[in-house]
Amino acid sequence: MTTTETTPEKALFALQHEWRERHAALWQAMLRRDAQTPAEPLVQPEPGDRRFNHPAWAMSPIYDYLRQAYLLNAQYLKRMAEVLPAPDALTRKRLQFATRQIVDALAPSNFAATNPEFIQKALETQGESIRRGLQNLIADLEKGRISMTDESVFEVGRNLAITPGAVVYENELIQLIQYAPLTDTVAKRPFLVVPPCINKYYILDLQPENSFIRYAVEQGQTVFLISWRNPKADLGHLTWDDYLEKGPLAALEAVREICGVERINALGFCVGGTILASALAVARARGDDPVTSLTLLTTLLDFSDTGEIGLFVDEQSVAQREATIGKGGLLTARELATTFSALRANDLIWQYVVGNYLKGDKPAPFDLLYWNSDSTNLPGPFAAWYLRHLYLENSLRVPGKLEMCGVKADLGKVDMPHFILATREDHIVPWQSSYLGRRHLGGESTFVLGASGHIAGVINPAAKNKRSHWVNESHPPEAEDWLAGATEVPGSWWPRWADWLKRFAGGEIPARGRLGSRKHPPREPAPGRYVKEKA
């Protein structure tokens, strides 16, 4: 008895044969095509791909052929990247990522000569759309980035980040904002939020109707929030330890002093959650126990699988960072923004190339995209340490392996009850990797999986009650086993989290009439000046 083994060479040959046959079928269909009544396409875009939705692509035989030939070629190249021999899994993923970037860039929709929408709009506007497109291109070249929204509509402190409050503490790295109460009574234990330092905090406080911060205040929480500095060259020396000491550890001390309590509740979002959990491991190693409950939103503690961001991180790239900015300097906002945009190039790059420059449109106002364009720098030593010890070596998960702030860190001693939220379509923090955090933290664990992605899955206001989330009280070691036994619940995860947090309120007290304390008086109104600093 013999078995037929499919080798990469055979798979590639079969793929090439299929590609030729499909192109021959497409050509025959085009020859038989009635110019006035287009036939059903032989190949369809992937779900969610809106690049070829305009009727002009189907009505013209030429553009219909360009569209379908491109889609056939795109499918062929992507499948070829799957079957070509590769020495290891990382190389294969990089090949697939590079292939996707090329395929996305070469779409006929991206070029004036092969986009019927460009020609149709130019004729309809008598060339005005071309003039506007060139004007938009020149303006974006001057800014050094692609405009994703009408930035004239938004202003931090005017219609973004307007939840009332005051800065009650600051150092060279953070401002600590305390928000004014919106209820007559509040939880006795205050609540500290640590947002990511890789972008601005106001993703959590966009506008009143979608502000997570305002929602927490409305639930009777005394909310404090860290506003990270947007570092310039003078702060390019700051390290990971500086971010722990001058970030969460300094904020925890200030919050406890202001409210006169020994322990508080805390939340970290994305890398803010990694920083917060690390800071709490340092605090526990020092004999301090400052937090009663911990919430982590789309946070990595175990970096076994970092998704496509991990494709940019290897020994050579990290060593290069260490040599260039590891002792001082900046990982610039422009480089960070370019990297994150490349992860979703069709949505965050080519959509706006076509809309802004070919069609001459002005992007619609969208608060989330305004925030997305308001980028931040990172100090080189901080970034190099983070890439080396977490992304590359995945050392945070190993008890006692990392020394931070002069002590050996052990996440297992961060043993307060914790609530972990991941999002199912997260392309920055894969939800399965977020789930692994349950293995390493001590204490009672609650895990919730939200619908949508890294940002939209988190900013899911309870008032709109969109999307859904999954819950499962069991604690299997593998994420997929957890999902197999989970129940989908319609609506936002916010109310479920708010009910969970109330368990750790420590009782209720009358809302505080004044912000800050004698030691930490209000310095300036929220949102403060740090969040307004531009890269």
Summary of the structure (lengths in Angstrom):
residues: 535
radius of gyration: 25.8
end to end distance: 67.4
largest distance: 86.5
contacts: 1755
relative contact order: 0.13
helix: 46%
strand: 14%
